[in-house]
Amino acid sequence: MNARERKSQEVRVNKSMLVGAVLGAVGVTAGGAVATYNLVGNSGPEYAEVLAVQPINETVKTPREVCNDVAVTRQRPVKDQHQIAGTVLGAVAGGLLGNQVGGGTGKKIATVAGAVGGGYAGNKVQERMQESDTYTTTETRCKTVTDTSEKLVGYDVRYQLDGKVGQVRMDHDPGRQIPVSEDGQLIITQQQAGIQGQPQGGGAGVQQ
């Protein structure tokens, strides 16, 4: 191999090395650009700022039965509802008393009047006796009462994310921040795996 051939071969080798170096530099630059793009693309906020928290309560009404023993006064059953015995006894007594008054026709009139008056009086006496013939017993009486209580059902939370304000219902007080997932969704449950609200639409509306 003469000097001209060796020089030509060296030129070809140098060109190949130059091309390889350029391609390598381009590859490194492109790879760095892709990595930088991925890093910037996933660099959204990790938390939404909480502006206000409002506890939400609902009224719960629970009926229950309450029973108490009470003393009750009752009248004993009446056997002689028309007070016949009292009327008869009163008439007899009245007649006897009337018979002691005067004589002749006046005596008869007094006897009859005494019997009538005595019968009426006896009737009323027996009636009052029957009304006062009572007894006391104990009965259980029940009624329904309603207990009212307040139950905490959640929290209405106003927040700000990427400069936009929204509101979402949460099952706990988030404090000052709400976690945001990698795809930009609010994590609104304590387990951070339940219902998620988006900044726009869905369960977390955003106001421009």
PyMOL CGO cylinders between C-alpha atoms (Angstrom):
from pymol import cmd
from pymol.cgo import CYLINDER

trace = [
    CYLINDER, 0.00, 0.00, 0.00, 1.50, 3.32, -1.11, 0.3, 1, 1, 1, 1, 1, 1,
    CYLINDER, 1.50, 3.32, -1.11, 1.29, 6.62, 0.74, 0.3, 1, 1, 1, 1, 1, 1,
    CYLINDER, 1.29, 6.62, 0.74, -1.69, 7.90, -1.29, 0.3, 1, 1, 1, 1, 1, 1,
    CYLINDER, -1.69, 7.90, -1.29, -3.80, 4.83, -0.48, 0.3, 1, 1, 1, 1, 1, 1,
    CYLINDER, -3.80, 4.83, -0.48, -2.99, 5.04, 3.24, 0.3, 1, 1, 1, 1, 1, 1,
    CYLINDER, -2.99, 5.04, 3.24, -3.96, 8.73, 3.30, 0.3, 1, 1, 1, 1, 1, 1,
    CYLINDER, -3.96, 8.73, 3.30, -7.26, 8.03, 1.55, 0.3, 1, 1, 1, 1, 1, 1,
    CYLINDER, -7.26, 8.03, 1.55, -8.08, 5.28, 4.06, 0.3, 1, 1, 1, 1, 1, 1,
    CYLINDER, -8.08, 5.28, 4.06, -7.32, 7.59, 7.00, 0.3, 1, 1, 1, 1, 1, 1,
    CYLINDER, -7.32, 7.59, 7.00, -9.66, 10.23, 5.56, 0.3, 1, 1, 1, 1, 1, 1,
    CYLINDER, -9.66, 10.23, 5.56, -12.50, 7.67, 5.31, 0.3, 1, 1, 1, 1, 1, 1,
    CYLINDER, -12.50, 7.67, 5.31, -11.95, 6.53, 8.93, 0.3, 1, 1, 1, 1, 1, 1,
    CYLINDER, -11.95, 6.53, 8.93, -11.95, 10.11, 10.20, 0.3, 1, 1, 1, 1, 1, 1,
    CYLINDER, -11.95, 10.11, 10.20, -15.21, 10.84, 8.35, 0.3, 1, 1, 1, 1, 1, 1,
    CYLINDER, -15.21, 10.84, 8.35, -16.84, 7.74, 9.89, 0.3, 1, 1, 1, 1, 1, 1,
    CYLINDER, -16.84, 7.74, 9.89, -15.77, 8.77, 13.38, 0.3, 1, 1, 1, 1, 1, 1,
    CYLINDER, -15.77, 8.77, 13.38, -17.09, 12.29, 12.79, 0.3, 1, 1, 1, 1, 1, 1,
    CYLINDER, -17.09, 12.29, 12.79, -20.45, 11.01, 11.59, 0.3, 1, 1, 1, 1, 1, 1,
    CYLINDER, -20.45, 11.01, 11.59, -20.70, 8.67, 14.61, 0.3, 1, 1, 1, 1, 1, 1,
    CYLINDER, -20.70, 8.67, 14.61, -19.87, 11.46, 17.01, 0.3, 1, 1, 1, 1, 1, 1,
    CYLINDER, -19.87, 11.46, 17.01, -22.50, 13.74, 15.45, 0.3, 1, 1, 1, 1, 1, 1,
    CYLINDER, -22.50, 13.74, 15.45, -25.17, 11.04, 15.59, 0.3, 1, 1, 1, 1, 1, 1,
    CYLINDER, -25.17, 11.04, 15.59, -24.29, 10.27, 19.20, 0.3, 1, 1, 1, 1, 1, 1,
    CYLINDER, -24.29, 10.27, 19.20, -24.54, 13.92, 20.16, 0.3, 1, 1, 1, 1, 1, 1,
    CYLINDER, -24.54, 13.92, 20.16, -27.91, 14.20, 18.43, 0.3, 1, 1, 1, 1, 1, 1,
    CYLINDER, -27.91, 14.20, 18.43, -29.16, 11.11, 20.25, 0.3, 1, 1, 1, 1, 1, 1,
    CYLINDER, -29.16, 11.11, 20.25, -28.09, 12.42, 23.64, 0.3, 1, 1, 1, 1, 1, 1,
    CYLINDER, -28.09, 12.42, 23.64, -29.69, 15.80, 22.94, 0.3, 1, 1, 1, 1, 1, 1,
    CYLINDER, -29.69, 15.80, 22.94, -32.94, 14.19, 21.82, 0.3, 1, 1, 1, 1, 1, 1,
    CYLINDER, -32.94, 14.19, 21.82, -33.01, 11.89, 24.84, 0.3, 1, 1, 1, 1, 1, 1,
    CYLINDER, -33.01, 11.89, 24.84, -32.45, 14.83, 27.15, 0.3, 1, 1, 1, 1, 1, 1,
    CYLINDER, -32.45, 14.83, 27.15, -35.26, 16.74, 25.47, 0.3, 1, 1, 1, 1, 1, 1,
    CYLINDER, -35.26, 16.74, 25.47, -37.68, 13.83, 25.91, 0.3, 1, 1, 1, 1, 1, 1,
    CYLINDER, -37.68, 13.83, 25.91, -36.73, 13.41, 29.56, 0.3, 1, 1, 1, 1, 1, 1,
    CYLINDER, -36.73, 13.41, 29.56, -37.11, 17.14, 30.13, 0.3, 1, 1, 1, 1, 1, 1,
    CYLINDER, -37.11, 17.14, 30.13, -40.54, 17.11, 28.43, 0.3, 1, 1, 1, 1, 1, 1,
    CYLINDER, -40.54, 17.11, 28.43, -41.74, 14.22, 30.57, 0.3, 1, 1, 1, 1, 1, 1,
    CYLINDER, -41.74, 14.22, 30.57, -40.55, 15.91, 33.74, 0.3, 1, 1, 1, 1, 1, 1,
    CYLINDER, -40.55, 15.91, 33.74, -42.22, 19.21, 32.88, 0.3, 1, 1, 1, 1, 1, 1,
    CYLINDER, -42.22, 19.21, 32.88, -45.41, 17.50, 31.71, 0.3, 1, 1, 1, 1, 1, 1,
    CYLINDER, -45.41, 17.50, 31.71, -45.91, 15.74, 35.07, 0.3, 1, 1, 1, 1, 1, 1,
    CYLINDER, -45.91, 15.74, 35.07, -44.99, 18.69, 37.26, 0.3, 1, 1, 1, 1, 1, 1,
    CYLINDER, -44.99, 18.69, 37.26, -48.57, 19.79, 38.10, 0.3, 1, 1, 1, 1, 1, 1,
    CYLINDER, -48.57, 19.79, 38.10, -49.58, 20.85, 41.62, 0.3, 1, 1, 1, 1, 1, 1,
    CYLINDER, -49.58, 20.85, 41.62, -49.66, 18.08, 44.22, 0.3, 1, 1, 1, 1, 1, 1,
    CYLINDER, -49.66, 18.08, 44.22, -52.25, 19.84, 46.40, 0.3, 1, 1, 1, 1, 1, 1,
    CYLINDER, -52.25, 19.84, 46.40, -55.25, 22.13, 45.98, 0.3, 1, 1, 1, 1, 1, 1,
    CYLINDER, -55.25, 22.13, 45.98, -55.51, 25.04, 48.40, 0.3, 1, 1, 1, 1, 1, 1,
    CYLINDER, -55.51, 25.04, 48.40, -58.54, 24.91, 50.72, 0.3, 1, 1, 1, 1, 1, 1,
    CYLINDER, -58.54, 24.91, 50.72, -60.37, 28.25, 50.92, 0.3, 1, 1, 1, 1, 1, 1,
    CYLINDER, -60.37, 28.25, 50.92, -63.31, 27.37, 53.20, 0.3, 1, 1, 1, 1, 1, 1,
    CYLINDER, -63.31, 27.37, 53.20, -64.83, 24.35, 54.94, 0.3, 1, 1, 1, 1, 1, 1,
    CYLINDER, -64.83, 24.35, 54.94, -68.53, 24.16, 55.89, 0.3, 1, 1, 1, 1, 1, 1,
    CYLINDER, -68.53, 24.16, 55.89, -69.75, 21.19, 58.00, 0.3, 1, 1, 1, 1, 1, 1,
    CYLINDER, -69.75, 21.19, 58.00, -73.05, 19.75, 56.73, 0.3, 1, 1, 1, 1, 1, 1,
    CYLINDER, -73.05, 19.75, 56.73, -75.51, 18.37, 59.29, 0.3, 1, 1, 1, 1, 1, 1,
    CYLINDER, -75.51, 18.37, 59.29, -78.90, 16.74, 58.84, 0.3, 1, 1, 1, 1, 1, 1,
    CYLINDER, -78.90, 16.74, 58.84, -81.68, 16.35, 61.39, 0.3, 1, 1, 1, 1, 1, 1,
    CYLINDER, -81.68, 16.35, 61.39, -82.42, 12.77, 62.36, 0.3, 1, 1, 1, 1, 1, 1,
    CYLINDER, -82.42, 12.77, 62.36, -85.78, 11.94, 63.97, 0.3, 1, 1, 1, 1, 1, 1,
    CYLINDER, -85.78, 11.94, 63.97, -86.00, 8.63, 65.82, 0.3, 1, 1, 1, 1, 1, 1,
    CYLINDER, -86.00, 8.63, 65.82, -89.39, 7.50, 67.20, 0.3, 1, 1, 1, 1, 1, 1,
    CYLINDER, -89.39, 7.50, 67.20, -89.50, 5.36, 70.32, 0.3, 1, 1, 1, 1, 1, 1,
    CYLINDER, -89.50, 5.36, 70.32, -92.17, 4.04, 72.65, 0.3, 1, 1, 1, 1, 1, 1,
    CYLINDER, -92.17, 4.04, 72.65, -92.30, 5.14, 76.29, 0.3, 1, 1, 1, 1, 1, 1,
    CYLINDER, -92.30, 5.14, 76.29, -94.39, 3.16, 78.80, 0.3, 1, 1, 1, 1, 1, 1,
    CYLINDER, -94.39, 3.16, 78.80, -95.31, 4.07, 82.37, 0.3, 1, 1, 1, 1, 1, 1,
    CYLINDER, -95.31, 4.07, 82.37, -97.39, 2.47, 85.11, 0.3, 1, 1, 1, 1, 1, 1,
    CYLINDER, -97.39, 2.47, 85.11, -100.18, 4.78, 86.27, 0.3, 1, 1, 1, 1, 1, 1,
    CYLINDER, -100.18, 4.78, 86.27, -102.78, 4.48, 89.04, 0.3, 1, 1, 1, 1, 1, 1,
    CYLINDER, -102.78, 4.48, 89.04, -106.35, 4.44, 87.74, 0.3, 1, 1, 1, 1, 1, 1,
    CYLINDER, -106.35, 4.44, 87.74, -109.50, 4.79, 89.85, 0.3, 1, 1, 1, 1, 1, 1,
    CYLINDER, -109.50, 4.79, 89.85, -112.48, 2.82, 88.60, 0.3, 1, 1, 1, 1, 1, 1,
    CYLINDER, -112.48, 2.82, 88.60, -116.05, 2.36, 89.75, 0.3, 1, 1, 1, 1, 1, 1,
    CYLINDER, -116.05, 2.36, 89.75, -117.07, -1.10, 90.79, 0.3, 1, 1, 1, 1, 1, 1,
    CYLINDER, -117.07, -1.10, 90.79, -119.67, -2.81, 88.63, 0.3, 1, 1, 1, 1, 1, 1,
    CYLINDER, -119.67, -2.81, 88.63, -123.22, -1.85, 89.68, 0.3, 1, 1, 1, 1, 1, 1,
    CYLINDER, -123.22, -1.85, 89.68, -125.64, -4.70, 90.23, 0.3, 1, 1, 1, 1, 1, 1,
    CYLINDER, -125.64, -4.70, 90.23, -128.74, -2.61, 90.92, 0.3, 1, 1, 1, 1, 1, 1,
    CYLINDER, -128.74, -2.61, 90.92, -128.48, 0.01, 88.18, 0.3, 1, 1, 1, 1, 1, 1,
    CYLINDER, -128.48, 0.01, 88.18, -131.93, 1.51, 88.86, 0.3, 1, 1, 1, 1, 1, 1,
    CYLINDER, -131.93, 1.51, 88.86, -131.47, 1.71, 92.65, 0.3, 1, 1, 1, 1, 1, 1,
    CYLINDER, -131.47, 1.71, 92.65, -134.62, -0.38, 93.21, 0.3, 1, 1, 1, 1, 1, 1,
    CYLINDER, -134.62, -0.38, 93.21, -133.51, -1.53, 96.64, 0.3, 1, 1, 1, 1, 1, 1,
    CYLINDER, -133.51, -1.53, 96.64, -132.90, 1.99, 97.84, 0.3, 1, 1, 1, 1, 1, 1,
    CYLINDER, -132.90, 1.99, 97.84, -136.22, 3.16, 96.43, 0.3, 1, 1, 1, 1, 1, 1,
    CYLINDER, -136.22, 3.16, 96.43, -138.15, 0.37, 98.14, 0.3, 1, 1, 1, 1, 1, 1,
    CYLINDER, -138.15, 0.37, 98.14, -136.43, 0.82, 101.47, 0.3, 1, 1, 1, 1, 1, 1,
    CYLINDER, -136.43, 0.82, 101.47, -136.88, 4.56, 101.29, 0.3, 1, 1, 1, 1, 1, 1,
    CYLINDER, -136.88, 4.56, 101.29, -140.56, 4.21, 100.45, 0.3, 1, 1, 1, 1, 1, 1,
    CYLINDER, -140.56, 4.21, 100.45, -141.15, 1.85, 103.35, 0.3, 1, 1, 1, 1, 1, 1,
    CYLINDER, -141.15, 1.85, 103.35, -139.34, 4.12, 105.76, 0.3, 1, 1, 1, 1, 1, 1,
    CYLINDER, -139.34, 4.12, 105.76, -141.13, 7.18, 104.44, 0.3, 1, 1, 1, 1, 1, 1,
    CYLINDER, -141.13, 7.18, 104.44, -144.49, 5.48, 104.61, 0.3, 1, 1, 1, 1, 1, 1,
    CYLINDER, -144.49, 5.48, 104.61, -143.94, 4.50, 108.20, 0.3, 1, 1, 1, 1, 1, 1,
    CYLINDER, -143.94, 4.50, 108.20, -143.00, 8.03, 109.12, 0.3, 1, 1, 1, 1, 1, 1,
    CYLINDER, -143.00, 8.03, 109.12, -146.01, 9.43, 107.26, 0.3, 1, 1, 1, 1, 1, 1,
    CYLINDER, -146.01, 9.43, 107.26, -148.29, 7.01, 108.98, 0.3, 1, 1, 1, 1, 1, 1,
    CYLINDER, -148.29, 7.01, 108.98, -147.34, 8.56, 112.29, 0.3, 1, 1, 1, 1, 1, 1,
    CYLINDER, -147.34, 8.56, 112.29, -148.71, 11.93, 111.25, 0.3, 1, 1, 1, 1, 1, 1,
    CYLINDER, -148.71, 11.93, 111.25, -152.38, 12.93, 111.85, 0.3, 1, 1, 1, 1, 1, 1,
    CYLINDER, -152.38, 12.93, 111.85, -155.32, 10.62, 111.48, 0.3, 1, 1, 1, 1, 1, 1,
    CYLINDER, -155.32, 10.62, 111.48, -158.06, 9.63, 109.09, 0.3, 1, 1, 1, 1, 1, 1,
    CYLINDER, -158.06, 9.63, 109.09, -157.71, 10.85, 105.53, 0.3, 1, 1, 1, 1, 1, 1,
    CYLINDER, -157.71, 10.85, 105.53, -154.80, 13.08, 106.44, 0.3, 1, 1, 1, 1, 1, 1,
    CYLINDER, -154.80, 13.08, 106.44, -152.96, 10.10, 107.79, 0.3, 1, 1, 1, 1, 1, 1,
    CYLINDER, -152.96, 10.10, 107.79, -153.40, 8.23, 104.51, 0.3, 1, 1, 1, 1, 1, 1,
    CYLINDER, -153.40, 8.23, 104.51, -152.19, 11.21, 102.54, 0.3, 1, 1, 1, 1, 1, 1,
    CYLINDER, -152.19, 11.21, 102.54, -149.19, 11.59, 104.83, 0.3, 1, 1, 1, 1, 1, 1,
    CYLINDER, -149.19, 11.59, 104.83, -148.41, 7.90, 104.46, 0.3, 1, 1, 1, 1, 1, 1,
    CYLINDER, -148.41, 7.90, 104.46, -148.50, 8.11, 100.67, 0.3, 1, 1, 1, 1, 1, 1,
    CYLINDER, -148.50, 8.11, 100.67, -146.43, 11.29, 100.63, 0.3, 1, 1, 1, 1, 1, 1,
    CYLINDER, -146.43, 11.29, 100.63, -143.95, 9.76, 103.01, 0.3, 1, 1, 1, 1, 1, 1,
    CYLINDER, -143.95, 9.76, 103.01, -143.64, 6.68, 100.85, 0.3, 1, 1, 1, 1, 1, 1,
    CYLINDER, -143.64, 6.68, 100.85, -143.05, 8.74, 97.70, 0.3, 1, 1, 1, 1, 1, 1,
    CYLINDER, -143.05, 8.74, 97.70, -140.56, 11.03, 99.36, 0.3, 1, 1, 1, 1, 1, 1,
    CYLINDER, -140.56, 11.03, 99.36, -138.83, 8.18, 101.08, 0.3, 1, 1, 1, 1, 1, 1,
    CYLINDER, -138.83, 8.18, 101.08, -138.59, 6.22, 97.86, 0.3, 1, 1, 1, 1, 1, 1,
    CYLINDER, -138.59, 6.22, 97.86, -136.96, 9.15, 96.05, 0.3, 1, 1, 1, 1, 1, 1,
    CYLINDER, -136.96, 9.15, 96.05, -134.59, 9.79, 98.92, 0.3, 1, 1, 1, 1, 1, 1,
    CYLINDER, -134.59, 9.79, 98.92, -133.65, 6.12, 99.13, 0.3, 1, 1, 1, 1, 1, 1,
    CYLINDER, -133.65, 6.12, 99.13, -133.00, 6.05, 95.40, 0.3, 1, 1, 1, 1, 1, 1,
    CYLINDER, -133.00, 6.05, 95.40, -130.59, 8.98, 95.62, 0.3, 1, 1, 1, 1, 1, 1,
    CYLINDER, -130.59, 8.98, 95.62, -128.84, 7.61, 98.67, 0.3, 1, 1, 1, 1, 1, 1,
    CYLINDER, -128.84, 7.61, 98.67, -128.17, 4.32, 96.93, 0.3, 1, 1, 1, 1, 1, 1,
    CYLINDER, -128.17, 4.32, 96.93, -127.01, 6.13, 93.79, 0.3, 1, 1, 1, 1, 1, 1,
    CYLINDER, -127.01, 6.13, 93.79, -124.43, 8.15, 95.73, 0.3, 1, 1, 1, 1, 1, 1,
    CYLINDER, -124.43, 8.15, 95.73, -123.24, 5.03, 97.50, 0.3, 1, 1, 1, 1, 1, 1,
    CYLINDER, -123.24, 5.03, 97.50, -122.76, 3.26, 94.19, 0.3, 1, 1, 1, 1, 1, 1,
    CYLINDER, -122.76, 3.26, 94.19, -120.80, 6.20, 92.74, 0.3, 1, 1, 1, 1, 1, 1,
    CYLINDER, -120.80, 6.20, 92.74, -118.45, 6.26, 95.70, 0.3, 1, 1, 1, 1, 1, 1,
    CYLINDER, -118.45, 6.26, 95.70, -117.86, 2.51, 95.54, 0.3, 1, 1, 1, 1, 1, 1,
    CYLINDER, -117.86, 2.51, 95.54, -114.53, 2.64, 93.66, 0.3, 1, 1, 1, 1, 1, 1,
    CYLINDER, -114.53, 2.64, 93.66, -111.21, 0.84, 93.57, 0.3, 1, 1, 1, 1, 1, 1,
    CYLINDER, -111.21, 0.84, 93.57, -107.70, 1.75, 92.40, 0.3, 1, 1, 1, 1, 1, 1,
    CYLINDER, -107.70, 1.75, 92.40, -105.65, -0.35, 90.02, 0.3, 1, 1, 1, 1, 1, 1,
    CYLINDER, -105.65, -0.35, 90.02, -102.39, 0.03, 88.11, 0.3, 1, 1, 1, 1, 1, 1,
    CYLINDER, -102.39, 0.03, 88.11, -102.31, 0.12, 84.32, 0.3, 1, 1, 1, 1, 1, 1,
    CYLINDER, -102.31, 0.12, 84.32, -99.43, 0.36, 81.85, 0.3, 1, 1, 1, 1, 1, 1,
    CYLINDER, -99.43, 0.36, 81.85, -99.92, 3.15, 79.35, 0.3, 1, 1, 1, 1, 1, 1,
    CYLINDER, -99.92, 3.15, 79.35, -97.62, 3.76, 76.39, 0.3, 1, 1, 1, 1, 1, 1,
    CYLINDER, -97.62, 3.76, 76.39, -97.05, 6.63, 74.00, 0.3, 1, 1, 1, 1, 1, 1,
    CYLINDER, -97.05, 6.63, 74.00, -94.71, 7.35, 71.11, 0.3, 1, 1, 1, 1, 1, 1,
    CYLINDER, -94.71, 7.35, 71.11, -92.15, 10.14, 71.43, 0.3, 1, 1, 1, 1, 1, 1,
    CYLINDER, -92.15, 10.14, 71.43, -89.67, 11.38, 68.83, 0.3, 1, 1, 1, 1, 1, 1,
    CYLINDER, -89.67, 11.38, 68.83, -86.02, 12.03, 69.63, 0.3, 1, 1, 1, 1, 1, 1,
    CYLINDER, -86.02, 12.03, 69.63, -84.30, 14.64, 67.45, 0.3, 1, 1, 1, 1, 1, 1,
    CYLINDER, -84.30, 14.64, 67.45, -80.55, 14.75, 66.88, 0.3, 1, 1, 1, 1, 1, 1,
    CYLINDER, -80.55, 14.75, 66.88, -78.03, 16.25, 64.47, 0.3, 1, 1, 1, 1, 1, 1,
    CYLINDER, -78.03, 16.25, 64.47, -75.86, 13.98, 62.33, 0.3, 1, 1, 1, 1, 1, 1,
    CYLINDER, -75.86, 13.98, 62.33, -72.71, 15.15, 60.52, 0.3, 1, 1, 1, 1, 1, 1,
    CYLINDER, -72.71, 15.15, 60.52, -72.94, 13.93, 56.90, 0.3, 1, 1, 1, 1, 1, 1,
    CYLINDER, -72.94, 13.93, 56.90, -69.96, 15.65, 55.31, 0.3, 1, 1, 1, 1, 1, 1,
    CYLINDER, -69.96, 15.65, 55.31, -68.17, 18.88, 54.49, 0.3, 1, 1, 1, 1, 1, 1,
    CYLINDER, -68.17, 18.88, 54.49, -68.62, 21.34, 51.64, 0.3, 1, 1, 1, 1, 1, 1,
    CYLINDER, -68.62, 21.34, 51.64, -65.11, 22.44, 50.73, 0.3, 1, 1, 1, 1, 1, 1,
    CYLINDER, -65.11, 22.44, 50.73, -64.19, 25.41, 48.53, 0.3, 1, 1, 1, 1, 1, 1,
    CYLINDER, -64.19, 25.41, 48.53, -60.74, 25.09, 47.01, 0.3, 1, 1, 1, 1, 1, 1,
    CYLINDER, -60.74, 25.09, 47.01, -58.42, 26.64, 44.46, 0.3, 1, 1, 1, 1, 1, 1,
    CYLINDER, -58.42, 26.64, 44.46, -56.47, 24.63, 41.89, 0.3, 1, 1, 1, 1, 1, 1,
    CYLINDER, -56.47, 24.63, 41.89, -54.46, 26.09, 39.02, 0.3, 1, 1, 1, 1, 1, 1,
    CYLINDER, -54.46, 26.09, 39.02, -55.99, 29.50, 39.69, 0.3, 1, 1, 1, 1, 1, 1,
    CYLINDER, -55.99, 29.50, 39.69, -59.57, 28.17, 39.47, 0.3, 1, 1, 1, 1, 1, 1,
    CYLINDER, -59.57, 28.17, 39.47, -62.04, 27.99, 42.36, 0.3, 1, 1, 1, 1, 1, 1,
    CYLINDER, -62.04, 27.99, 42.36, -64.33, 24.99, 42.85, 0.3, 1, 1, 1, 1, 1, 1,
    CYLINDER, -64.33, 24.99, 42.85, -66.41, 23.25, 45.51, 0.3, 1, 1, 1, 1, 1, 1,
    CYLINDER, -66.41, 23.25, 45.51, -66.63, 19.58, 46.45, 0.3, 1, 1, 1, 1, 1, 1,
    CYLINDER, -66.63, 19.58, 46.45, -68.41, 17.50, 49.11, 0.3, 1, 1, 1, 1, 1, 1,
    CYLINDER, -68.41, 17.50, 49.11, -65.97, 15.51, 51.26, 0.3, 1, 1, 1, 1, 1, 1,
    CYLINDER, -65.97, 15.51, 51.26, -66.44, 12.97, 54.06, 0.3, 1, 1, 1, 1, 1, 1,
    CYLINDER, -66.44, 12.97, 54.06, -63.82, 14.61, 56.27, 0.3, 1, 1, 1, 1, 1, 1,
    CYLINDER, -63.82, 14.61, 56.27, -62.28, 18.00, 57.00, 0.3, 1, 1, 1, 1, 1, 1,
    CYLINDER, -62.28, 18.00, 57.00, -59.26, 18.16, 54.66, 0.3, 1, 1, 1, 1, 1, 1,
    CYLINDER, -59.26, 18.16, 54.66, -57.45, 20.87, 56.59, 0.3, 1, 1, 1, 1, 1, 1,
    CYLINDER, -57.45, 20.87, 56.59, -55.53, 23.38, 54.48, 0.3, 1, 1, 1, 1, 1, 1,
    CYLINDER, -55.53, 23.38, 54.48, -54.86, 21.23, 51.40, 0.3, 1, 1, 1, 1, 1, 1,
    CYLINDER, -54.86, 21.23, 51.40, -56.51, 18.55, 49.25, 0.3, 1, 1, 1, 1, 1, 1,
    CYLINDER, -56.51, 18.55, 49.25, -54.20, 15.98, 47.61, 0.3, 1, 1, 1, 1, 1, 1,
    CYLINDER, -54.20, 15.98, 47.61, -54.21, 15.89, 43.80, 0.3, 1, 1, 1, 1, 1, 1,
    CYLINDER, -54.21, 15.89, 43.80, -53.50, 12.71, 41.84, 0.3, 1, 1, 1, 1, 1, 1,
    CYLINDER, -53.50, 12.71, 41.84, -51.08, 12.48, 38.92, 0.3, 1, 1, 1, 1, 1, 1,
    CYLINDER, -51.08, 12.48, 38.92, -53.92, 12.94, 36.42, 0.3, 1, 1, 1, 1, 1, 1,
    CYLINDER, -53.92, 12.94, 36.42, -55.09, 16.14, 38.10, 0.3, 1, 1, 1, 1, 1, 1,
    CYLINDER, -55.09, 16.14, 38.10, -58.01, 14.74, 40.10, 0.3, 1, 1, 1, 1, 1, 1,
    CYLINDER, -58.01, 14.74, 40.10, -58.82, 15.66, 43.68, 0.3, 1, 1, 1, 1, 1, 1,
    CYLINDER, -58.82, 15.66, 43.68, -58.47, 12.82, 46.18, 0.3, 1, 1, 1, 1, 1, 1,
    CYLINDER, -58.47, 12.82, 46.18, -61.45, 13.54, 48.40, 0.3, 1, 1, 1, 1, 1, 1,
    CYLINDER, -61.45, 13.54, 48.40, -61.75, 10.41, 50.56, 0.3, 1, 1, 1, 1, 1, 1,
    CYLINDER, -61.75, 10.41, 50.56, -59.71, 9.56, 53.61, 0.3, 1, 1, 1, 1, 1, 1,
    CYLINDER, -59.71, 9.56, 53.61, -58.60, 6.32, 51.97, 0.3, 1, 1, 1, 1, 1, 1,
    CYLINDER, -58.60, 6.32, 51.97, -57.51, 8.37, 48.92, 0.3, 1, 1, 1, 1, 1, 1,
    CYLINDER, -57.51, 8.37, 48.92, -58.98, 5.68, 46.69, 0.3, 1, 1, 1, 1, 1, 1,
    CYLINDER, -58.98, 5.68, 46.69, -62.70, 6.38, 46.53, 0.3, 1, 1, 1, 1, 1, 1,
    CYLINDER, -62.70, 6.38, 46.53, -64.72, 8.97, 44.70, 0.3, 1, 1, 1, 1, 1, 1,
    CYLINDER, -64.72, 8.97, 44.70, -62.57, 11.59, 43.02, 0.3, 1, 1, 1, 1, 1, 1,
    CYLINDER, -62.57, 11.59, 43.02, -63.64, 15.05, 41.92, 0.3, 1, 1, 1, 1, 1, 1,
    CYLINDER, -63.64, 15.05, 41.92, -62.18, 16.82, 38.90, 0.3, 1, 1, 1, 1, 1, 1,
    CYLINDER, -62.18, 16.82, 38.90, -61.43, 20.56, 38.83, 0.3, 1, 1, 1, 1, 1, 1,
    CYLINDER, -61.43, 20.56, 38.83, -64.01, 21.00, 36.04, 0.3, 1, 1, 1, 1, 1, 1,
    CYLINDER, -64.01, 21.00, 36.04, -67.34, 19.17, 35.91, 0.3, 1, 1, 1, 1, 1, 1,
    CYLINDER, -67.34, 19.17, 35.91, -68.13, 16.00, 37.82, 0.3, 1, 1, 1, 1, 1, 1,
    CYLINDER, -68.13, 16.00, 37.82, -68.35, 16.23, 41.59, 0.3, 1, 1, 1, 1, 1, 1,
    CYLINDER, -68.35, 16.23, 41.59, -66.08, 19.27, 41.86, 0.3, 1, 1, 1, 1, 1, 1,
    CYLINDER, -66.08, 19.27, 41.86, -67.37, 22.18, 39.84, 0.3, 1, 1, 1, 1, 1, 1,
    CYLINDER, -67.37, 22.18, 39.84, -64.93, 24.96, 38.98, 0.3, 1, 1, 1, 1, 1, 1,
    CYLINDER, -64.93, 24.96, 38.98, -65.87, 28.60, 38.60, 0.3, 1, 1, 1, 1, 1, 1,
    CYLINDER, -65.87, 28.60, 38.60, -63.92, 30.70, 36.13, 0.3, 1, 1, 1, 1, 1, 1,
]
cmd.load_cgo(trace, "trace")
